[in-house]
């Protein structure tokens, strides 16, 4: 499936539009990613200092004090009627396509993955955002794209743990319907807010922001038993000071466990009872949140209290969605493409 070649006159691309990171994979064997942040200079001074009309990714984050910064896919949905969010998505897609498209005068066919339940709401906005850069488009759900890329097409469940959403998809040998998918918001950003609140309560004199908390999580996240004390530095009265955040980190990360367990059981319970054990024996985690140390084991242990469960993680969480979307683009029958 992934080995198909493409006509040199057409570039096939797969894009995973994520709340935190967006990735692209092309039929020319290019793979790139960018932080899902877009910023515009606040005034002419900022424009002069930065020297660019728009900044993306890590550049936008590093210069955020000089920018009107936008995270357009917060909670996985492009806000309807918000021109700036659509502009930001357009800039993200332009940047990603520019990173992989090295030839001119080629048609571009793109499959774009979005969170499962936001599929309908996002489709029109994404169509508008990509219309200048691609010739044909298919919008699909991110967990379905992951499943396709992993060749998990029958009797399997994908749980994609991102920053804005956790997306669930049951595969049973056909294109999944809305009834086969779920989205919940208790994902990476939820952990960040829980951790921020807990640290604010424990260390009221300390000075930190949500971006710092997000970095702490990305470096030290875990559930269950800690390998050691989690200690980080942030300022108190202007002086960098070490703080123990072990218990706060544990509690914040474990806050997503029960919602994932409950949603998994609810979705499986609605499936054909003859095949429920097969689904529970073939659960695959993807997304950045799947890398939280101990999370897969905790989820598997909790689900086994209700019967059979086997769970594993994809090997490449950063590109699993984009690679799956590219595999779809390679295999897609012509009648499924929508001209933009």
C-alpha positions as CSV (number, residue, x, y, z in Angstrom):
1,X,0.0,0.0,0.0
2,X,2.7,2.5,0.9
3,X,5.0,1.4,-1.9
4,X,2.9,2.7,-4.8
5,X,4.6,5.2,-7.1
6,X,2.9,8.2,-8.5
7,X,2.8,9.9,-11.9
8,X,5.5,12.5,-12.0
9,X,3.0,15.1,-13.1
10,X,1.1,14.7,-9.9
11,X,2.4,15.1,-6.3
12,X,0.4,13.2,-3.7
13,X,0.7,14.6,-0.1
14,X,-0.7,13.6,3.3
15,X,-1.2,16.3,5.9
16,X,-1.9,15.8,9.6
17,X,-3.2,19.2,10.9
18,X,-2.6,19.0,14.6
19,X,-3.4,21.3,17.5
20,X,0.2,21.3,18.6
21,X,2.2,20.1,15.6
22,X,1.3,19.7,11.9
23,X,3.1,17.2,9.6
24,X,3.3,16.5,5.9
25,X,4.5,13.5,3.9
26,X,4.8,13.5,0.1
27,X,5.1,10.9,-2.7
28,X,8.5,12.4,-3.4
29,X,9.6,10.9,-0.1
30,X,9.8,14.2,1.8
31,X,8.5,14.5,5.4
32,X,8.4,17.7,7.4
33,X,6.7,19.1,10.4
34,X,6.1,22.4,12.1
35,X,4.6,23.6,15.4
36,X,1.0,24.7,14.7
37,X,1.5,28.4,15.6
38,X,1.2,31.4,13.3
39,X,2.0,35.0,14.2
40,X,1.8,38.4,12.6
41,X,3.9,41.4,13.8
42,X,1.9,43.6,16.2
43,X,3.1,46.9,14.7
44,X,5.7,48.5,12.4
45,X,8.4,48.2,15.1
46,X,7.8,44.4,15.3
47,X,7.7,44.2,11.5
48,X,11.1,46.0,11.4
49,X,12.7,43.8,14.1
50,X,11.4,40.5,12.7
51,X,11.7,41.3,9.0
52,X,8.9,39.0,8.0
53,X,5.2,39.6,7.4
54,X,4.3,36.3,9.1
55,X,6.1,33.8,11.4
56,X,5.4,30.1,11.9
57,X,6.2,27.3,14.3
58,X,9.0,27.7,16.7
59,X,9.9,31.1,15.2
60,X,6.4,32.3,16.1
61,X,6.7,30.9,19.6
62,X,10.1,32.4,20.3
63,X,8.9,35.8,19.2
64,X,5.4,35.7,20.6
65,X,5.7,38.9,22.6
66,X,6.1,40.8,19.3
67,X,3.3,39.0,17.5
68,X,-0.4,38.6,17.3
69,X,-0.1,34.8,17.7
70,X,-2.7,32.3,16.6
71,X,-3.1,28.6,17.4
72,X,-5.8,28.0,14.8
73,X,-6.6,24.3,15.5
74,X,-7.2,24.7,19.3
75,X,-9.5,21.9,20.3
76,X,-9.2,20.5,16.8
77,X,-11.6,22.9,15.2
78,X,-11.1,25.9,13.0
79,X,-13.3,28.5,14.6
80,X,-16.2,29.1,12.2
81,X,-16.4,32.7,10.9
82,X,-13.0,33.6,12.4
83,X,-11.0,35.0,9.5
84,X,-7.7,35.0,11.3
85,X,-7.9,31.3,12.2
86,X,-8.6,30.5,8.5
87,X,-5.7,32.7,7.4
88,X,-3.5,30.9,9.9
89,X,-4.4,27.5,8.6
90,X,-3.8,28.7,5.1
91,X,-0.3,29.9,6.1
92,X,0.4,26.6,7.8
93,X,-0.6,24.6,4.7
94,X,1.3,26.9,2.4
95,X,4.4,26.5,4.5
96,X,4.1,22.7,4.6
97,X,3.5,22.4,0.9
98,X,6.4,24.6,0.1
99,X,8.6,22.4,2.3
100,X,7.9,19.3,0.1
101,X,7.0,20.7,-3.3
102,X,10.3,21.3,-5.2
103,X,8.9,21.3,-8.7
104,X,6.6,23.7,-10.5
105,X,3.6,23.0,-12.8
106,X,2.6,19.8,-11.1
107,X,-0.9,18.9,-9.9
108,X,-1.1,18.4,-6.1
109,X,-3.6,15.9,-4.6
110,X,-3.8,16.2,-0.8
111,X,-5.4,14.1,1.9
112,X,-5.8,16.2,5.1
113,X,-6.5,14.6,8.5
114,X,-8.6,16.4,11.1
115,X,-10.0,15.3,14.5
116,X,-12.8,12.7,14.2
117,X,-15.9,14.5,15.3
118,X,-14.8,17.9,13.8
119,X,-14.7,16.4,10.3
120,X,-17.8,18.0,9.0
121,X,-17.2,21.4,10.7
122,X,-13.7,21.6,9.4
123,X,-14.1,20.4,5.9
124,X,-15.4,23.6,4.3
125,X,-12.8,25.8,6.2
126,X,-10.0,23.5,5.1
127,X,-11.2,23.5,1.5
128,X,-11.0,27.3,1.5
129,X,-7.6,27.2,3.2
130,X,-5.9,24.8,0.8
131,X,-7.6,25.9,-2.5
132,X,-4.6,28.0,-3.6
133,X,-2.1,25.2,-3.1
134,X,-3.7,21.9,-4.1
135,X,-5.8,20.8,-7.1
136,X,-7.8,18.0,-5.5
137,X,-8.6,17.3,-1.8
138,X,-9.9,14.7,0.5
139,X,-10.5,15.5,4.2
140,X,-10.6,12.5,6.6
141,X,-10.4,11.8,10.3
142,X,-6.9,11.6,11.8
143,X,-7.5,8.2,13.5
144,X,-8.7,6.7,10.2
145,X,-5.6,8.0,8.5
146,X,-3.4,6.5,11.2
147,X,-5.3,3.2,10.9
148,X,-4.8,3.2,7.1
149,X,-1.1,3.9,7.3
150,X,-0.7,1.1,9.9
151,X,-2.8,-1.3,7.8
152,X,-5.2,-1.7,10.7
153,X,-8.3,-2.0,8.5
154,X,-10.3,-4.7,10.3
155,X,-11.1,-5.4,14.0
156,X,-8.9,-2.7,15.5
157,X,-9.2,0.5,17.4
158,X,-7.1,3.6,17.1
159,X,-6.8,6.0,20.0
160,X,-5.1,9.2,18.8
161,X,-4.0,11.3,21.8
162,X,-3.2,14.8,20.6
163,X,-2.9,18.2,22.2
164,X,-6.5,19.4,21.6
165,X,-8.4,16.2,21.3
166,X,-8.3,12.4,21.9
167,X,-9.8,10.7,18.8
168,X,-11.2,7.2,18.8
169,X,-11.9,5.1,15.7
170,X,-13.0,1.5,15.3
171,X,-12.0,-0.2,12.0
172,X,-14.1,-3.1,10.8
173,X,-13.2,-3.6,7.1
174,X,-14.9,-0.5,5.7
175,X,-14.6,3.3,5.8
176,X,-15.6,4.1,9.4
177,X,-18.9,6.0,10.0
178,X,-19.6,8.7,12.6
179,X,-20.9,6.0,14.9
180,X,-17.5,4.3,14.8
181,X,-15.7,7.4,16.0
182,X,-15.5,9.6,19.1
183,X,-13.7,12.8,20.2
184,X,-13.1,14.0,23.7
185,X,-11.3,17.1,24.8
186,X,-9.4,15.7,27.8
187,X,-6.1,15.6,25.9
188,X,-2.7,17.3,26.1
189,X,-3.9,20.9,26.6
190,X,-6.2,19.6,29.3
191,X,-3.2,18.1,31.1
192,X,-1.3,21.5,30.7
193,X,-4.2,23.3,32.4
194,X,-4.5,20.8,35.2
195,X,-0.8,21.1,35.8
196,X,-0.9,24.9,35.7
197,X,-3.7,25.0,38.2
198,X,-2.0,22.6,40.6
199,X,1.3,24.4,40.5
200,X,-0.4,27.8,41.0
201,X,-2.1,26.4,44.1
202,X,1.0,24.8,45.5
203,X,3.4,27.6,44.6
204,X,1.5,30.9,44.7
205,X,4.6,33.0,44.8
206,X,6.2,31.4,41.8
207,X,6.1,33.0,38.3
208,X,5.4,30.7,35.3
209,X,3.1,30.5,32.3
210,X,1.3,27.9,30.3
211,X,4.1,27.6,27.7
212,X,6.6,26.7,30.5
213,X,4.2,24.2,32.0
214,X,3.8,22.6,28.5
215,X,7.5,22.2,28.3
216,X,7.6,20.6,31.8
217,X,5.0,18.1,30.6
218,X,6.8,17.3,27.4
219,X,10.0,16.6,29.3
220,X,8.7,14.9,32.4
221,X,5.2,13.5,31.9
222,X,4.3,10.1,33.5
223,X,1.6,8.2,35.1
224,X,2.0,5.6,37.9
225,X,5.4,5.3,39.6
226,X,7.9,8.1,39.1
227,X,11.5,7.1,38.2
228,X,12.6,9.9,40.6
229,X,11.7,13.4,41.7
230,X,10.6,15.7,39.0
231,X,12.3,19.0,39.7
232,X,12.1,22.1,37.5
233,X,13.2,25.7,37.8
234,X,11.0,28.8,37.6
235,X,11.4,32.3,39.1
236,X,10.3,33.5,42.5
237,X,10.7,37.2,42.9
238,X,12.9,37.3,39.8
239,X,15.3,34.5,41.0
240,X,15.3,31.0,39.3
241,X,14.4,28.5,42.0
242,X,14.1,24.7,41.9
243,X,10.6,23.3,42.6
244,X,9.4,19.7,43.1
245,X,6.4,19.1,40.8
246,X,6.3,15.3,41.0
247,X,2.9,14.8,42.5
248,X,1.4,17.6,40.4
249,X,2.8,16.1,37.2
250,X,1.4,12.6,38.2
251,X,-2.0,14.0,39.0
252,X,-2.3,16.1,35.8
253,X,-1.2,13.2,33.5
254,X,-3.5,10.7,35.2
255,X,-6.5,13.1,34.7
256,X,-6.9,11.8,31.2
257,X,-6.9,8.1,32.0
258,X,-10.5,7.7,33.1
259,X,-12.1,9.6,30.2
260,X,-10.1,7.5,27.7
261,X,-11.2,4.3,29.5
262,X,-14.8,5.3,29.6
263,X,-15.0,6.4,26.0
264,X,-13.2,3.2,24.8
265,X,-15.7,1.0,26.7
266,X,-18.7,3.1,25.5
267,X,-17.6,2.9,21.9
268,X,-16.8,-0.8,22.0
269,X,-20.1,-1.6,23.8
270,X,-22.0,-0.2,20.8
271,X,-20.2,-2.5,18.4
272,X,-21.3,-5.9,17.3
273,X,-20.9,-8.1,20.4
274,X,-19.4,-11.0,18.4
275,X,-16.4,-8.9,17.6
276,X,-15.9,-6.8,20.7
277,X,-13.1,-9.1,22.1
278,X,-11.2,-8.8,18.8
279,X,-11.4,-5.0,19.0
280,X,-10.3,-4.9,22.6
281,X,-7.3,-7.2,21.7
282,X,-6.1,-4.8,19.0
283,X,-6.0,-1.3,20.4
284,X,-3.3,1.0,19.0
285,X,-2.3,4.4,20.6
286,X,-1.0,7.2,18.5
287,X,-0.3,11.0,18.9
288,X,2.1,12.8,21.1
289,X,0.1,11.9,24.3
290,X,0.7,8.2,23.7
291,X,4.4,8.9,24.7
292,X,3.5,9.8,28.3
293,X,5.5,7.3,30.3
294,X,3.4,4.5,31.8
295,X,0.1,5.7,30.1
296,X,-0.3,2.7,27.8
297,X,0.3,0.2,30.6
298,X,-2.2,2.1,32.9
299,X,-4.9,2.2,30.2
300,X,-4.4,-1.5,29.4
301,X,-4.5,-2.5,33.1
302,X,-7.7,-0.4,33.6
303,X,-9.4,-1.9,30.5
304,X,-8.4,-5.4,31.5
305,X,-10.6,-5.1,34.6
306,X,-13.5,-5.4,32.1
307,X,-12.1,-8.3,30.1
308,X,-9.6,-8.9,27.3
309,X,-7.3,-6.0,26.3
310,X,-4.1,-5.7,24.4
311,X,-2.6,-2.3,23.6
312,X,0.5,-1.0,21.8
313,X,1.8,2.4,20.5
314,X,2.7,3.3,16.9
315,X,6.4,3.6,16.3
316,X,6.4,7.1,14.9
317,X,3.9,9.3,16.6
318,X,5.0,12.5,14.8
319,X,4.4,11.2,11.2
320,X,1.8,8.4,11.7
321,X,-1.1,10.6,10.7
322,X,0.7,12.2,7.7
323,X,2.1,8.9,6.5
324,X,-1.4,7.4,6.7
325,X,-2.9,10.3,4.8
326,X,-0.3,9.9,2.1
327,X,-1.1,6.2,1.9
328,X,-4.7,7.1,1.3
329,X,-3.7,9.7,-1.3
330,X,-1.7,7.0,-3.2
331,X,-4.5,4.5,-3.1
332,X,-7.5,6.8,-3.5
333,X,-9.9,6.0,-6.4
334,X,-10.4,9.0,-8.7
335,X,-14.0,9.4,-7.9
336,X,-13.2,10.1,-4.2
337,X,-11.2,13.2,-5.0
338,X,-12.9,16.6,-4.7
339,X,-11.6,19.4,-7.0
340,X,-10.9,22.6,-5.2
